[in-house]
Amino acid sequence: MAEPDVPWSQYDQAYKQIHERLTEILAQLSTICDESKYLPVRLSNGSVFYDAELGKSADAWSITATSSGNNTIKTPSTGKKLRAKLIDVWNDGSTDETVYLRFGSAGAGRFKKTLATKTGFALNLVGCNWEGAADEPLIINLSTAGTVDVTVMGEEV
């Protein structure tokens, strides 16, 4: 199969469309599951996603991070900790951005990536139990001020 000719000036649009289509496909596939076996999880766009491995619901936490340094995605309720199951990060800015996630303002940086403009990544952490300590917020750190959209599916435990 021959690759379609896409002008360089349109690659960001093509990647965004691919990302959106893959998100739609995930939502469609997840609704095929036998609903009696799983607790439903709603994505921010209202579609249903199922955590088949754990059988527990998850909440969507979304922000648009714009400041250089730490940007809080979610702070847990007092005495609770956060567990991340799925992470989606998209650089919607006009310059490359180096990002990483951490629990707490000085916690170890994880999943460090340098994202070209109009690109991103998604991580499936179902079953990994990546979580912070009690009362630690989940943070995304940006190398410079920019526009980075972040959605994390997770739970308070």
C-alpha positions in Angstrom: 0.0 0.0 0.0 1.4 3.4 -1.0 1.7 6.0 1.6 -0.4 9.1 1.0 1.4 12.4 0.2 0.9 14.7 3.1 2.6 18.1 2.9 4.9 18.9 5.9 2.7 21.9 6.8 -0.2 19.6 7.5 1.5 16.9 9.6 0.3 18.4 12.8 -3.3 18.2 11.6 -2.8 14.6 10.4 -1.4 13.6 13.8 -4.3 15.3 15.7 -6.8 13.5 13.4 -5.1 10.2 14.0 -5.1 10.8 17.8 -8.8 11.7 17.8 -9.7 8.7 15.6 -7.8 6.3 17.9 -9.6 7.7 20.9 -13.0 7.2 19.1 -12.0 3.6 18.3 -11.0 2.9 21.9 -14.4 4.2 23.1 -16.2 2.1 20.5 -14.3 -1.1 21.3 -14.8 -0.6 25.0 -18.6 -0.5 24.6 -18.6 -4.0 23.1 -17.8 -5.5 26.5 -20.4 -7.4 28.4 -21.6 -4.6 30.7 -22.7 -7.0 33.4 -19.1 -7.9 34.1 -17.6 -4.5 34.4 -18.3 -1.2 36.1 -18.5 1.6 33.6 -16.0 4.5 33.4 -16.9 7.6 31.5 -14.4 9.5 29.5 -14.5 13.3 29.5 -16.3 13.2 26.1 -19.1 11.0 27.6 -18.1 7.8 26.0 -17.8 4.6 28.1 -14.5 2.9 28.8 -14.1 -0.3 30.8 -11.3 -1.2 33.2 -11.7 -4.9 32.5 -8.6 -5.9 34.5 -9.5 -4.3 37.7 -13.3 -4.0 37.4 -13.3 -0.7 39.1 -14.5 2.7 37.9 -12.1 5.6 37.2 -12.4 9.3 37.1 -11.1 11.6 34.4 -8.9 14.5 35.6 -8.1 17.0 32.9 -6.2 20.3 32.7 -4.5 22.5 30.2 -1.1 23.2 31.6 0.4 26.5 30.6 3.0 27.5 33.2 6.7 26.5 33.2 7.4 24.1 36.0 4.8 22.2 38.1 1.1 22.3 37.1 -1.3 20.4 39.4 -3.6 17.9 37.6 -5.4 16.7 40.7 -5.1 17.0 44.4 -6.6 14.0 46.4 -9.1 14.4 49.2 -7.5 14.7 52.6 -6.0 11.4 53.7 -6.4 9.8 50.2 -3.9 9.1 47.5 -4.2 9.1 43.7 -3.7 6.1 41.5 -3.2 6.7 37.7 -4.5 4.2 35.2 -4.4 6.0 31.9 -2.5 9.1 30.9 -3.0 11.2 27.8 -0.7 14.2 27.1 -0.9 16.4 24.0 1.3 19.4 23.2 -1.1 21.9 21.6 1.4 24.7 21.8 3.6 26.2 19.0 7.0 25.0 20.3 8.5 21.8 21.5 7.9 21.0 25.1 9.6 18.6 27.5 7.2 17.2 30.1 7.2 14.7 32.9 4.7 13.6 35.6 5.3 13.3 39.3 3.5 12.9 42.6 4.2 15.8 45.0 6.0 19.0 44.1 9.4 17.4 44.6 8.7 13.8 43.7 10.7 11.8 41.1 9.9 12.8 37.5 8.4 9.9 35.5 7.5 9.4 31.8 9.8 12.3 30.6 9.2 13.1 27.0 10.1 15.9 24.6 7.0 16.5 22.5 7.1 18.3 19.2 4.3 20.8 18.6 0.9 19.1 17.9 2.1 15.7 19.2 1.5 13.7 22.3 1.5 10.3 24.0 -0.8 8.0 25.9 0.2 5.5 28.6 -1.9 2.6 29.8 -1.0 1.9 33.4 -3.9 -0.4 34.3 -2.7 -2.9 36.8 0.6 -1.1 37.5 -0.7 0.8 40.5 1.3 4.0 39.9 0.2 6.1 42.8 1.4 8.8 45.1 1.4 9.0 48.9 -1.5 10.2 50.9 -2.3 13.9 50.2 0.2 14.2 47.3 -1.1 15.9 44.2 -0.5 14.6 40.7 1.6 17.1 38.7 2.8 17.6 35.2 6.0 19.6 34.8 6.6 21.7 31.6 10.1 22.8 30.6 8.7 26.2 29.3 5.4 28.0 29.3 3.2 26.5 26.7 -0.1 24.7 26.1 -0.2 21.1 27.1 -3.5 19.2 27.4 -3.5 16.4 30.0 -6.1 13.8 30.9 -5.6 11.2 33.5 -8.0 8.4 34.2 -7.5 7.3 37.8 -9.0 6.8 41.2 -8.6 8.0 44.8 -7.6 5.2 47.1 
